[in-house]
Amino acid sequence: MALHYYCRHCGARVGTIEQVSVYSEKLGFHHLTEEERLDMISYKPNGDIHVKTICEDCQEALARNPEWHQYEKFIH
């Protein structure tokens, strides 16, 4: 079982935590609303967890173009 982080905008793999024997509080998931959890976290049949986040490149693009925050995805 592993925790995989992917950019919600470009789909790039941001990182992986191989050993997922940590509590959600340690990962910060408890700070998310139920709606945010449903949107950002998905559980795969093999036990892996996929988390939508943002990569450095997309974060920089958003900083330069703040109007893009209104879009779910700005890279197609």
Phi, psi and omega in degrees: 000136182219159178249118184247131178253130179231147177289129180290343183263311185253349179083002181296143176284122183268324179175170181219140171248115185287322183257107184257047177261034178252154180280152181300331178296323180291330179274349180089005181297334181292346178278347181276148172285168178301318179297317178296319178300315180297325181283323191262336188241129175230144183253126183267155182303331181277002179098350178290155177240130177251131183238129175276130179222206177222135180277168181299320182296315180292325177298319178295320178297319178293324178295323179282336184227072186301337179294343180287346179301338181286346183261139175298316175225138177244000174244126182247000000 
